[in-house]
Structures are given as C-alpha cells and as structure tokens.
Amino acid sequence: MGSGSSSGFCHSSSKQESDVDSFEMDLRVRELEERSSHLESLLREAEGQVEQMKKEVDARDKKIDSLIREVHKLK
C-alpha cells in the first residue's frame, strides 16, 4: 500500500513540476514576445532616424554642389 500512495505522490509531484515548467515557459515566452516587440519598435525608430539622416546628407550634398558651382563661377 505504501508504494501505491508513493506512486500517487510521484505522479502528483511530477504534474506539479510539469505545471511549474509550463508556467515558467509561458512567462519566458511572454518575456521574449515583449522584448521582440520592444526591439521591433527600436528598429522602426532607427530606420526613421536613418531616413532623416539620408535626407540631411542629400541636402548637404546639394548645398556643397551649389557652393562648388558658385566657386567655379567666381574663378
């Protein structure tokens, strides 16, 4: 009889461990999803900054080209 109750206890303990593992896995998945979402947000922000910097560089290039043309006219 003792082994029967022991077996029941092991099964119960195993189920509890399984429930804990499942709970921890769910927490980990949620944590990773949050991190992923945050990283995607940072990526979009960085892409926006890159686009803005490209526009600024293009504007500076045009200004430099314009100044170079002015210098050549003065020569």
KOLMAR-949790 format. One record per residue (C-alpha): residue in three letters; chain; x, y negated, z negated. Coordinates in steps of 0.1 Angstrom, whole numbers, plus 5000, padded with zeros to 4 digits. Each point is the difference from the previous one (the first is absolute). Example, Ala and Ser with C-alpha at 12.3 -4.5 7.8 and 13.67 -1.06 7.14 Angstrom:
2
node resn: ALA; chain: A; c1: 5123; c2: 5045; c3: 4922
node resn: SER; chain: A; c1: 5014; c2: 4966; c3: 5007
//
This chain:
75
node resn: MET; chain: A; c1: 5000; c2: 5000; c3: 5000
node resn: GLY; chain: A; c1: 5028; c2: 4976; c3: 4992
node resn: SER; chain: A; c1: 5014; c2: 5003; c3: 5035
node resn: GLY; chain: A; c1: 4965; c2: 4993; c3: 5014
node resn: SER; chain: A; c1: 4998; c2: 4967; c3: 4981
node resn: SER; chain: A; c1: 5036; c2: 4993; c3: 5009
node resn: SER; chain: A; c1: 4993; c2: 5005; c3: 5036
node resn: GLY; chain: A; c1: 4970; c2: 4976; c3: 4997
node resn: PHE; chain: A; c1: 5022; c2: 4975; c3: 4984
node resn: CYS; chain: A; c1: 5026; c2: 5002; c3: 5027
node resn: HIS; chain: A; c1: 4974; c2: 4996; c3: 5026
node resn: SER; chain: A; c1: 4986; c2: 4969; c3: 4982
node resn: SER; chain: A; c1: 5035; c2: 4986; c3: 4995
node resn: SER; chain: A; c1: 5008; c2: 5007; c3: 5037
node resn: LYS; chain: A; c1: 4968; c2: 4982; c3: 5010
node resn: GLN; chain: A; c1: 5009; c2: 4970; c3: 4977
node resn: GLU; chain: A; c1: 5035; c2: 4999; c3: 5016
node resn: SER; chain: A; c1: 4984; c2: 5002; c3: 5034
node resn: ASP; chain: A; c1: 4976; c2: 4971; c3: 4991
node resn: VAL; chain: A; c1: 5029; c2: 4980; c3: 4986
node resn: ASP; chain: A; c1: 5020; c2: 5006; c3: 5032
node resn: SER; chain: A; c1: 4971; c2: 4991; c3: 5021
node resn: PHE; chain: A; c1: 4994; c2: 4968; c3: 4980
node resn: GLU; chain: A; c1: 5037; c2: 4991; c3: 5002
node resn: MET; chain: A; c1: 5000; c2: 5007; c3: 5037
node resn: ASP; chain: A; c1: 4969; c2: 4978; c3: 5005
node resn: LEU; chain: A; c1: 5017; c2: 4972; c3: 4980
node resn: ARG; chain: A; c1: 5031; c2: 5004; c3: 5021
node resn: VAL; chain: A; c1: 4980; c2: 4999; c3: 5033
node resn: ARG; chain: A; c1: 4982; c2: 4968; c3: 4988
node resn: GLU; chain: A; c1: 5033; c2: 4984; c3: 4990
node resn: LEU; chain: A; c1: 5016; c2: 5009; c3: 5034
node resn: GLU; chain: A; c1: 4969; c2: 4986; c3: 5018
node resn: GLU; chain: A; c1: 5003; c2: 4967; c3: 4981
node resn: ARG; chain: A; c1: 5037; c2: 4998; c3: 5008
node resn: SER; chain: A; c1: 4993; c2: 5007; c3: 5036
node resn: SER; chain: A; c1: 4973; c2: 4973; c3: 5001
node resn: HIS; chain: A; c1: 5024; c2: 4976; c3: 4984
node resn: LEU; chain: A; c1: 5028; c2: 5008; c3: 5024
node resn: GLU; chain: A; c1: 4976; c2: 4996; c3: 5030
node resn: SER; chain: A; c1: 4991; c2: 4966; c3: 4986
node resn: LEU; chain: A; c1: 5036; c2: 4990; c3: 4997
node resn: LEU; chain: A; c1: 5007; c2: 5013; c3: 5035
node resn: ARG; chain: A; c1: 4972; c2: 4979; c3: 5014
node resn: GLU; chain: A; c1: 5013; c2: 4970; c3: 4981
node resn: ALA; chain: A; c1: 5035; c2: 5006; c3: 5013
node resn: GLU; chain: A; c1: 4988; c2: 5004; c3: 5036
node resn: GLY; chain: A; c1: 4982; c2: 4967; c3: 4997
node resn: GLN; chain: A; c1: 5031; c2: 4983; c3: 4987
node resn: VAL; chain: A; c1: 5020; c2: 5015; c3: 5029
node resn: GLU; chain: A; c1: 4975; c2: 4986; c3: 5025
node resn: GLN; chain: A; c1: 5002; c2: 4966; c3: 4984
node resn: MET; chain: A; c1: 5038; c2: 5001; c3: 5000
node resn: LYS; chain: A; c1: 5000; c2: 5010; c3: 5037
node resn: LYS; chain: A; c1: 4978; c2: 4970; c3: 5008
node resn: GLU; chain: A; c1: 5024; c2: 4977; c3: 4980
node resn: VAL; chain: A; c1: 5030; c2: 5014; c3: 5019
node resn: ASP; chain: A; c1: 4983; c2: 4996; c3: 5033
node resn: ALA; chain: A; c1: 4991; c2: 4964; c3: 4991
node resn: ARG; chain: A; c1: 5036; c2: 4993; c3: 4990
node resn: ASP; chain: A; c1: 5013; c2: 5016; c3: 5032
node resn: LYS; chain: A; c1: 4978; c2: 4977; c3: 5020
node resn: LYS; chain: A; c1: 5012; c2: 4970; c3: 4980
node resn: ILE; chain: A; c1: 5036; c2: 5010; c3: 5005
node resn: ASP; chain: A; c1: 4995; c2: 5005; c3: 5038
node resn: SER; chain: A; c1: 4983; c2: 4966; c3: 5001
node resn: LEU; chain: A; c1: 5029; c2: 4984; c3: 4982
node resn: ILE; chain: A; c1: 5026; c2: 5018; c3: 5023
node resn: ARG; chain: A; c1: 4981; c2: 4986; c3: 5030
node resn: GLU; chain: A; c1: 5001; c2: 4965; c3: 4985
node resn: VAL; chain: A; c1: 5037; c2: 5003; c3: 4994
node resn: HIS; chain: A; c1: 5006; c2: 5011; c3: 5036
node resn: LYS; chain: A; c1: 4980; c2: 4970; c3: 5013
node resn: LEU; chain: A; c1: 5022; c2: 4977; c3: 4979
node resn: LYS; chain: A; c1: 5032; c2: 5014; c3: 5016
//
